[in-house]
């Protein structure tokens, strides 16, 4: 019995740090407000933490990066940029890039742009993710460069990011990327394109995988700034394809209408579903 109790106590002691560790994102929010746990690092600790970035102990360096992330102040950007430029193991590089993503400060754009040319696709992808998190006019043009990256995952990431940041001026670039096989651009086209873009997008129906086309149509259909007439045109085109996949797609779309909806669009969806065989 004593041996069992001892094992339980040791197990609880092992998980206690995980149970009591502060959430980094929550800590960042409290640091911005200037309050929170007095044990958390603040900008006053910057000169103490920064030298730890030069440690030969990788774990200590990563811990220092996390502490700078909690401080969440523009003054932590230069030490992190210097760390990245000094050439670090992959784990440290990735941790620093993720930290810059969380900080999302415009002053980090310069070093992040440098890392969009990194030898590793994973580092390039993280650099673009960090750029996409920043509210700055330079972001869309930088993300567009990622559409030409040699790695598919980077191209996919930047295609999706352009839609997330609302880069409407990048629509033509997204169409060109889509035509070159960056299939994730379909989602961003659906998020950003106006009603005239629907026709341009529909030109690819039958030439691109149906599931990819549906991902773009789903975005168009879910927007309030697209007219019901334009949405009915999409439904009509899909009715011409008339496959079980389209039927399932339209059934899911029909579920988004309220039971009291008596619009012509809802009627068009219902009638199109009825015309498509279930199998």
N, C-alpha and C positions, 0 to 999 in steps of 0.2 A: 504493500500500500504506500509506504513512504517513497519507494522508487517511482511509483505512478505519479504521486503528488509532485515530486521533484521534477519530473518530466513536464508536467503541466505548467509549473512555475517558469521553467526555462523557456517553454514555448511562448508563454505570455510575454516574457521579457524580450524575446526575439522579435515579436510583432509590435511591441509598444511603440518604437520609434515611427513605424509606418502609420500607426493610429493617431499619433500626436503631431506628425510633421505638418507644417502649414502648407496650404495649397498655394502654389506659386502664382497663379492667375489672381486669386483673391488677395494675396499679399501685394501684388502689383497695384491692384485697385486701391488698397488701403494706403500704400505708399504715396500714390498720387494725391490722396486727400490729406496727407501729412499726419495720419494717425495710425492706429493699429498696434500690434504687438511691439513694445519697446525693444524686444530682443532682435527684431528684424533689422537688417542693414539699412542705412539711410545715406544720403549724399555726403554726410560728414565722414562716413567710413570709406569713401572712395580711395583716398591715399593709402589706406591700410590694405584694401582688397586688391588693388591693381598690381602690386608687386607679386602677388600669388599667381598671376597669370604667367610668370616666368619660371614657375616651379618645374622641376624635372619629373614630378609626380603627376601623371595624367589625371588622376582622380581629384587632386587638389586644384588643378587648372579648371576642370569642369565644375567643381564646387564654386570657384571664384566667378565663373561665367554666370552661374545661377544666381549668385548674390548680386551681381551687377544687374541682372534682369529684374530682381526684386526692387532695386533702387529705382529703376525705370525713370531715368533722367537723361536729357541729351548729352550730359557730360560723360556718360559711360560709353558713348559710341566710339570716340577715338581710341580708348584702350582695346576695345574689341576689334576695331579695324586693324590696329597694329598687330594684335595677336594673329589675326587671319593672314596678314601679309608676311608674317615671319615664317610661315610654313609649319604646319602642325600635323599630327596624326589625324587620320580621317575622323575618328570619334570626336576629337576636339574641334576640328573644323566644322563638322555638322552641328555640334552643340552651339557653337558661336553663331552660325548662320540662323539656327532656330531661335536663338536669343534675339537676334536683330529683327527677325520676323515678329516676335512678340512686342518688341519695343516700337516698331513701325515708325521710325523717325526719319524725316527726309534727309537728314545729314548722313545717313548710312547708304544712300543711293550710290555714291561713288564707289565704295568698296564692294558693294553688292554687284554693281555692273562689272567690275573686274572679275568677280567669281562666276559670272555667267559664261566665262571663257575657260573655266577650270577643266582640268583633264578628266575629272570624274563626272559622269552624268548625274549622280546623286547630289553632288555639291552644286552643280548648275541648276538642278531642279529646285533645291532649297533656296538658292539665291533668287530665282524668279518668284518663288512663293513669298519670300520676304519683300521683294519689290512690290508685288501685288497687294501687300497689306498696307502699303504707304499711300496716304492721300497726297498726291503730287501730280502736277500736269505732265511730268516726264514719264510717268508710269506706262501709259498705253504704248508709246513708241518703243520703250524698252521691252515690253512683253511681246510686241510684234516680232522682234528679233529672234525670240525663242521659237517662233513657228518654223524657222529655217534650221533649227538645231539638228545635229546628226542623230540624236537619240529620240526614239519615238515617245518615251515617257515625258521628255521635256517639251516636245511639240504639243502633246496632249495637255500637259499642265498649263502651258501658256495660252492655248486656245480656250480652255475653260476659264482661265483667269480674266481674259479680255471681256468675257460676258459678265463675270462677277463684278468687275469694276465699272461696268457701264460704258465701255469704250465704243460709242456709236460711230465715231469717225474711223474705226478700224474695220468696219463691216466689209468693205471691198477686199481688204487684206485677208479677212476670215474666209470669204468666198474663194479666193485664190488658194488658200491653204486647204480648204475643203476639196477643191477640185484636184489638188495634188495628193489627196489621200489622208489628210488630217481629219479623221472622221468626227472627233470631238468638237470640231468647229461648228457642227450642226446645232449643238445645244446653244452656243453663243449667238449664232445667227438667229435662232428662234427668240432669244432674249432681246436682241438689239435691233433686228430688222423691222422696217416699217411695212405697210401693206404691199408696197411694190416689191419688196424683197421676197414675199411669199411666192410670187410667180417665178422669180429667179431661182429660188430654192426648189420649187416643184419641178423645174427642168431636170433635176437629178433623180426624180422618182422613176424607178426601174433601172437606173444606172448605178445606184448606190444601194447597199444592203437596206432592206426595208426597216429593220430595227433602228438603224441610224437615222433614216428619214423620220421615223415616228418620234425619235427623241427631239428633233427640231420642231416638228409640228406640235408636240406637246407643249413646248414653250410658247409658241404662237397662240395656241388655243387658250392657254392659261392667263393671257394678258388682258387687262381691262382697256388698254389703249388700242386694241385691235377690234375693228367693228364686227358685228355679228354677220354681216354680209361676207366679209373676208373669211371669217371662220367657216361659214357655210360652204364657201368655195373649197376650202381644205377638206371638209367632210365629203363633198362631192367627188373630189379627186381620189380620196381614199376608197370611196365606194366603187370606183372604177377598178381599183386593184382587187378588191373583193376576195380577201384571203382570211383564214381563221385568225391570223395575227392582227389584221386590221379590225376584225370584228371584236376581239378582246379589247383592243385599244379603245374603240368607240364605246363599248360597254362601260369601261372604266371612266371615260369622259362623261358619259351620260349620268354617272353617279354624282358628278359635280354640280348638277342642276338641282334646284329645290323641287319638291313635289308640287309646289304651286306655280312653277314656271310654265307659261303657256306660249313661249316665244317660238318664232318660226325656226330658229336655230335648233332648239331642242326637238322640235318635230322632225326636222331634217335628219338629225342624228338617229332618232328612233326608227324612221323609215329606212335609213341606210342600213342599220343593223338588221332589220327584218329581211332585207334583200340578200344578205351575205350568209351562205351556209355555215353552220357551226363547225363542220369538219370537211 
